[in-house]
Amino acid sequence: MKAVCWHGSNDVRVDTVPDPKIINPRDAIVKITSTAICGSDLHIYNGFIPSMQAGDILGHEFMGEVVEVGSGVNNVKIGDRVVVPFTIACGSCFFCQRDLTSLCDNSNPNALAAEKMYGHSPSALFGYSHLFGGYAGGQAEYARVPFADVGLFKVPDGLTDEQVLFLTDIFPTGYMAAENCNIQPGDTVAIWGCGPVGQFAIKSAFLLGAERVIAIDRIPERLLMAEQNGAEVINYEEIDAGEALKEMTGGRGPDSCLDAVGMEAHGTDAMALYDKVKQAVRLETDRPTALRQAIVACRKGGTMSLAGVYGGFLDKVPFGSAFNKGLTFKMGQTHVHRYLKPLLEHIQNGRIDPTFVITHRLKLDEAPHGYQIFKDKKDNCIKVVLKP
């Protein structure tokens, strides 16, 4: 089969690789009909995620048709259309039983390596390095889905691929991030980053009752999309975001601040340059520019929600500000399984059409081009969907 494979920093290729096979009774094989390039994939593309190996198959946002099932899979049958959560969960461990599926104890076969890095291992992820399990991803023609009796979610009739594809990651991720903001009636939510997750966070914040959403970015087409989704916008290259937020909230600050940027944030000040240099020489794994701004901007007693991926160690985070303002932090990989049914209902009832975020539809063979324009923000690219 054909698959998008990582061969090094800024080097992805469409290779011919062996077809996946059933290994365990709880496996299923899915013929992929739609897949996507995620902002998190760019962290791999840019060389900042450790333990990648040449030839690893990328991709964690994918869906398709079941073509084979193991003897332990009874929830779906051959021919069913399914979406596949990017977090891999066993369904029975302490964390899965509490709907904390991105913290599954049993899905990561390389848990020891993750424990050395983080103290405990999170769940495995599709197509996201050997630190997170080494599972082949879904930017391919076929994929093996472990724990398929837990992970496969059947798509109801009458919905297109593009309406449900983002249930695999970015819609639940934006929604959980907004939910983590503890939104109360009348609240103002500030969101750093207007990429796909940021756009879904904007939509979700309004669904959850926010009165105002203020979105911060520098890319014109992303800011325009945020405005179309109801947000007020700040271009941080034209105006100081912190000062603007003070003025827009009467000096109090936003009730909650949501970081949808993560480890490769950009900035205009000397600290942003400091981060870029330290990250380049691996003295710092992450560039926390957006996080710093959000902590300082958030009102006293407010909530910080982190949806952007952080991988390791951050420098010069203003934690004294967070402590003395009494901020609450909520963060983490998304517990996708928890949100599949309620978010599907939002789609079916017409409260949201997730296709709004798609700007490019490409063939699987065009994936290297898709990565390039997504990284370089060319051709007004916000979200790429690949069709195997």
N, C-alpha and C positions, 0 to 999 in steps of 0.2 A: 504494500500500500504506500501511498504518499503521505508524508508528514513533515511538519515544520520543525527543524532541528537546530539546536544551538551549537555553534562551533567556536564561540569566543565572543569577546566584547564587540558589539556592533556587527556581528556576523551570524545571521540566521539563513538557513538554506532549506529548500524543499527537497528532501531525500526520499529514496525508495527504501523502505525498511520492512522487516517481517511483520505479517499480520499478527495482531494479538490473539491469544488463545485463553481458554478457560483454564485456570490454575487451581482454584479452590471452589468448593461447592456453592459458595455465596457470590461467585462472580457472574457477571453478564458481559456480553459483547454488544456494543452499540455502534451501528452504522451512523456516522455523524452527518447530519444534514445542515447544521449551522453552527458556527463557532465564532469567536471574537478575539480581538487583541485588547487586553486590559492594560490600564496604566501601570498595574503591578508588574506586568510583563516587561515594561521598559526598564525596571530596576535590574532584571536579568540581562536584558539587551545591553544595558549600559555597563554591565560588569560588576554590580554592587551586591549581588547575592552569592554567598560562598557555596562551595560544594557542587557546583555545576560541572558536568562532564560533557566533552564533545560528543555530539550525537543525541543528547537528551531531547526528547520530544516536548515541545512547549504547549501551553494553553490550558486554561482552567475554566473557561466559559464555553460550554458546549452542550448540545442536545442532539437527539436523533431517534433512530428506530432500533428497537431491540431485535437482534438477529440470532442470539444464542444465550441460553441461560444455564447456570449450574443447577445441580440437583436440590440445592438449598434455597433457591429463589422461587417464591410462590406468589409474590405480589404483582408481578408483571409477566407478560407472555410474549412470545415472538410476534413481532408486528406492531407492538405498542409504541406510540410516540412518547418520549420521556425527556425531561430535563435532568441534569446531573449537578447537584450542589458541588461547589469547588472544594469544600471541606469534606474529608472522608471520615465517616463516623461508624462505629460498630453497633450503636443502638442499645448497648446493654451495660456499659461501664458506669461508674459513679457519675461522671459528667454528662454522658448521653442521657441518663435517666433524669437529669435535671435540666434538659434542653440546652445544655452548654456544649453543643456538638463540635465546635471548633477546638475544644479542649479534650477530645476523646483520648482515652488512655491506651487504646489497643490498635489504632490504625497505622501508627508510624513504626515501621520495622527498624528505623534508625534512631529510635528514641534516645539511646545513650548519647549520641552525638549532640542531639538537641538539648539534652539535660546539661551537658558540659557548657553549652552556650547560654542557656536560659534558666537553669535550675530545675525545670521540669519540661517535658515535651508537650507541645500542643498536638493537635491532630495532624495527620498527613494531609497534603494538598496535592491536587493533580498538577503535574508539569511544573513544579516549583522547587527544584533542587533536591539533592539527596539528604540534606538536613531535614527536609519535610517529607521524607519517605521514598524519594526516587521514583515515584509512579509516573509512567508516561502520560503526557497531557493529551488534550483534545483538539489541538490544531492538526488534525489528521483525518483520514478517511474512516478509521475505526478506532475504538478505544475499549480497553478492558476496564470495567468498573468493579472494584472490590466492594464487599458489603452491599451488593446491589439490592438486597432485600430491604435495606434501610435507605440507601442513597438515591434510588431511581424514583422519580415523581412523575406519574402518568399525566399527560396533557389531555384535557378534555377536548372533545370534538368542537370544531368551529373556530379554533384559535390558530393563527399563523405562527410559524417559527419565531418571527421577529417580535411578536407580542409577548412571548414567554421566555425567549432566550436569556434575558437578563435576570430572570429569577435565579439563575445559577450563581450570580455574584453581585453585580453592581446595584441592582434594585434593592435586594435585602441589605446590602452594605450601607447604602445611603439611608435606608429606612431605619436600620438599627442605630446608626450614628445619630439620626434625628431623635429617635426614641431615647437614646442615652442623654439627650439634652434636658430631659425632665421638663418638657415644654408645658407651661401653664397658660391659661387664657390671658391674652394681652402681651405675651412675651415677644421680645426681639431676639432673633438668632442671627449671629454673624458666622458666615461660612467662608473659610479660606480655601480657594481652589474651585474653579468652575469646570473641571473636567467631568467625565461621565458620572463618577461617584458624587461629586459636588452637585451636579444637576439633579440627580435623584434625591440627594439630601434636601435640596431646595423644595422640590415637589413634596417630599415626605414631611418636612417641617410644617408646610401649610396643611397637609392632610391631618397632622397631629394637633393643629390648632394654633400655630404661631400667628401673631398679628402682623409682624414684619420679619422679613429676611433680608439681610444685607450681605452681598456676595463680593468677595475680594479676589481679583485676578489681574492679569496684564494682557491677556490675549483677547483682541477685539471680538472675534466671533464667539468666544466662550462667554464674554460679558453680555453680548447681545442675546445669546440663548438664555442666560440667567434672567435678563430683563423680561424676555418673552414668557418665562416661567413665573413671573410675578415679583422677582427680587429687585431691590435697589442695589446699585452696583458701585464699586470703588475700583478704579484702576490705580494700583499702588505705584506704578511708574510715573503717574501724573500728580499724585497727591499722597501725603503721608496717611497711611491707613489708620493708624492709631488716633491721630488728631481728628480725622474725619469721623471715626466712630464715636469719639467723645461728643463732637458737635451734633451728630445725628441722634444721639441718645440723651441730650441734655446734660452731658457731663457724667452720667452714671455708668455708662458702658453697657454692652449687650448683656442680656440675662444669661445667655449661653453662647459659647464659642466652639465652633466645629472645625477641626483641622482635617480637610480632605486632601491634603498635599502629601505629607510624609517626608521620607528621607532624602528627597532630591529637590527640596524647595529652592526657589530663586529669591533674590532680594536685591536691593539697590544700595545698601549701606556697607560700611567697612566690615561689619560682622559677617555679612553674606560672603564677601570675598575671603575672609578668614576661614569660613566653613569650607568653601570650595577648594582652597589650597590644602587644608588638613585632610579632606576626604580624598583628594587626588593622590596624596602620599600615604594614605591609609592610617593616619593618626587619629581619624575620626570616621566612624562608619556612616553617619547620617548628618544631613544638613537641616537643623531644626529651626530655620528662619521663621516659617509660618507658626510653629508652636510657640516660639518666644513672643511673637507679636500677639498671639491669641491670649496667652497667659496675662500679659500686661494689660490688654484691652478689656478683658472680662470684668464685669461688675463684681463688687464684693458679694460673697456668698453665692456666686454664680457657678455654672457647670461647664467643665471642659470635656468635649467629646472628641476622641481621636479615631478617625477612620483611615487616614493615610498610613501606609505601611512604614513602620520603623523596624530596623533589623538588628541594631546593636547598641552602640555607645554614642551619647550626645554630649556636646560640650556647651558650657555657659548657658544652661537653661535657668531662667530666673525663678528658681524654686522658692526663694524667700518671698517673692511676690505672691506666688500661689498659696503659701502657708499663711501669710499675714492677711490675705483677703479671704481665707477660708473657702477656697475653691474645692469643688468635687470633681474628680477625674473618673471618666469611664471610657474604656477603650477595648481593642482586641479584634482578632479575626472574627468574621461574622458567623453567628450560629444559624446558617442558612436554613437548615431543616425546619427550624421554629417558625420561619416566616413564609414558607411556601404557600400554605393554604390561605392565610389572610391576605397576602399580596395578590394571589391569583384572583381572589374575590374583588379586590380593587380594580383589577384589569377587566374582569367579566362585567362588572357594574359600570364601567366607563368612567371611573374616577381618574384613571391615568392610562395613557397610551404610551408604553415604554419605547415605542419606535421613534419617538421625537428626537432621541439622542443620536441616531444613526446618520452619519454623513457620507460614509463610503461603504460600498458593497463590492467585494473583490473575490476573484477565484482563489482557491487555496494556493495555486502556483504563484500568485501575485503577493503572497505574504511578505517577502522581503521588502517589496515596495511599500506595503502597508505599514510595516514597522518604521520605515524611514520617514514617511510623511507624518506619521503619528508622533514620532520623537521630535521632528523638526518643526511641527505645527505648520506644515505646508498644505496648500490647497484647502484651507479652512477645515482641516481634519480634526474631528472631535471623537468619533467612534467608528471603528472599522469592523464590519462583519465579513467573515470569510465563508464561502460556499464550496465545500469539497466536491 
